[in-house]
Amino acid sequence: MSPEERATLGQILRDRRALLIEAGDVPFEQTRAGATQAGVDDDQQPHIEMSQALASNRNRVRGQELQLIDEALLRLKTDPEMFGHCEVCEEPIAAQRLLAMPHARMCVRCQSKVEDPVRRARRKITDYV
C-alpha cells in the first residue's frame, strides 16, 4: 500500500471518528419514576422501553466502532507498513474492503473463517423436519 493510500484511509478514519463524536450518544426516553407519576400512560411504557433498548444498542455499536477506529489509527501510526494487511494471513486486504471498512483487520477469507462457526450454529427450518 502506498503512503498516499494510507493517508487517504487515515483521513477517512479521522473523518468517521469526528462524525461519530459529533453525533454523540442517542438520548434515552425517561420512564416513569413511580406509580404516582402523572404523564406517562401505561400503554406508552412498552414503547418507551423499546426505545431505550434501541438507543442503548445504537450507543453500544457506536462505541465499538469508535474503538475499532482508534485501534486502526494506532496501527496506522505504529506500523504503517503492515496497515491494510490481514492480521491472520498477512496478505493485503482488498482496497474495496478497506474503503468500506478502513478499520478492517482481516481479509474477507480469514474473516469468513472466524465467522463460520457462528453460521454453522444457526438452524434452518429444514433442520427440524
N, C-alpha and C positions, 0 to 999 in steps of 0.2 A: 504494500500500500504506500502510495506516495505521501510526502509531507502535506501536499495540498489537500489530498483526500482526508487525511487525518484532521487537518484544520477545519475542513468542512463538517466532518462528523462531530468534532468538538463544539463547533458553533451550533449545530443542530441540538446537541445535548444541552448546552447552556441556555439556548432559547426555550427549549421544552421545560427545563428546570425553572426558569424565570416565569413562564406561563403558569405552571403548577403552583408556584409560591404565590403569585399574584392572585390567582383564583381563590386560594385559601380553602379552608375546610367547609364542607357542606353543613349549614346550620341544622340543628335538631329542633323539631317542634316540641314545645313543652307539653307534658302530660299534666293531668290534674293532680294536685298535691294531696287531695284527700276527698272523702265523700261529701264534705260540706262545701267544697269549692264550686262556685257557680261558673257558668260559661262554657263548660265542656260537656257536651251531650254524650251519653253512654254509647250512642251509635257512632260517634266520631272517634271514640277511643281506639278501635282496631285500626282505623285509617292512620291515626297518629302513630301508633306503634309500628305499623308497616313503614311509614315514612322515616321513622327513626332507624329502623333496621337498614333501609336503603341508604340513608345518609351515612350510617356507620360503615357500611360496606364500601361505599364510594370513598370515604376518608381513608379506610384501610388500604384500598387499592392505590390511591393517590400517594400515600406514604411509602408503599412498596415501590412504586415507580420512581419516586424521588430517591430512594435508597439505591436502586439499580443505576440511576443516572449518576449519582455521586460516586458509586463504585467504578463506573465506566470512565468518568472524568479522572479519577485517581489512577486507573490503569493507563489511560492515555498520557498522563503526566509522568508516571514512574517507569513505564515500559512501553514507550511509543512504538517500537519495532514489532512487538507482539500484539499490539492492539489490532483488532479485526481478524485475529486468528482464533480458531477453535481451541478451547482450553483442554479438550479431550484428544483430538487427533492432530492438532496444531496446523491443520490446513486452513487456507484463507476462507473466511466467511463470505458468502456471496454478497456482492455490492448491493443488490436489491434488498436483501435481508437487512443489511446494515443501515440502509436509508430508511427502511420502515421501522427498524428497532436498533438504533445505534448503540444501545446498551447490551446487545446480544453477546453472550459468552460462548455459545456453541453454534456449529453449523447445523443445518436442518437435519442432516442424517444422524448426528450424535444426539441432538435434542429429541428426535423421534425415538431413539433407543431408550432415553431416560424416561420419556412419557409412555412408552409402550406398555409397561406393567399396569399403568392406570387404565389404559384402554382395554387390556385383557380382563380386568376386573369388572368392567361394565357388562351387564347382561342384556340380551335381546329377548324379546317376547318368544322367539322360537327356541330359546334355550330351555324353556319350561314345557314345551309340547311333547 
